[in-house]
């Protein structure tokens, strides 16, 4: 079985501390980290498909940018 730490992040104010803790723990255990985040986007029900997709893409891009900043 492959060993790894899966870290669930919701990108709140405590995420940086959680990531630092998990990183130190993974170094000690010599295992890789896997970061996981699920983007939640509020979309109007009657919005066009293209608009819905653009909102989802924007939410994913923003979340990815925040994850990159946390990792750096």
Legacy VTK file of the C-alpha trace (Angstrom):
# vtk DataFile Version 3.0
C-alpha trace
ASCII
DATASET POLYDATA
POINTS 72 float
0.000 0.000 0.000
1.323 3.423 -0.947
1.722 5.728 2.045
0.845 9.402 1.756
-0.812 12.190 3.703
-4.024 13.499 2.199
-4.699 17.001 3.504
-8.223 18.356 3.100
-8.158 22.150 2.861
-11.090 24.544 2.868
-8.814 27.573 2.371
-9.808 29.407 5.542
-7.524 31.298 7.935
-6.334 28.040 9.554
-5.257 26.335 6.325
-1.700 27.694 6.413
-1.099 26.320 9.918
-2.620 22.967 8.962
-0.436 22.761 5.868
2.744 23.586 7.832
1.880 20.914 10.413
1.126 18.290 7.767
4.313 19.167 5.866
6.494 18.707 8.962
4.743 15.434 9.715
5.251 14.197 6.138
8.961 15.048 6.319
9.262 13.081 9.538
7.405 10.093 8.065
9.076 10.434 4.639
5.756 10.412 2.780
4.340 12.755 0.126
1.516 15.208 0.721
-1.628 15.255 -1.386
-3.666 18.456 -1.109
-7.390 18.222 -1.736
-9.882 21.060 -2.048
-13.437 21.031 -3.366
-14.641 24.309 -4.806
-18.153 25.393 -3.826
-19.730 27.907 -6.167
-23.176 29.452 -5.732
-24.837 29.612 -9.140
-28.271 30.998 -10.027
-30.613 28.222 -11.113
-31.748 29.905 -14.332
-28.274 30.967 -15.484
-27.081 29.961 -18.928
-24.734 26.996 -19.191
-21.824 29.147 -20.403
-22.257 31.532 -17.471
-22.431 28.641 -14.996
-19.248 27.160 -16.434
-17.465 30.526 -16.296
-18.388 30.883 -12.599
-17.119 27.367 -11.879
-13.882 28.025 -13.781
-13.339 31.319 -11.925
-13.901 29.597 -8.559
-11.451 26.835 -9.453
-8.823 29.333 -10.650
-9.158 31.376 -7.442
-8.854 28.241 -5.292
-5.804 27.051 -7.241
-4.142 30.446 -6.802
-4.738 30.317 -3.035
-3.341 26.777 -2.863
-0.228 27.870 -4.763
0.253 30.772 -2.336
-0.098 28.416 0.641
2.424 25.962 -0.804
4.910 28.730 -1.542
LINES 1 73
72 0 1 2 3 4 5 6 7 8 9 10 11 12 13 14 15 16 17 18 19 20 21 22 23 24 25 26 27 28 29 30 31 32 33 34 35 36 37 38 39 40 41 42 43 44 45 46 47 48 49 50 51 52 53 54 55 56 57 58 59 60 61 62 63 64 65 66 67 68 69 70 71
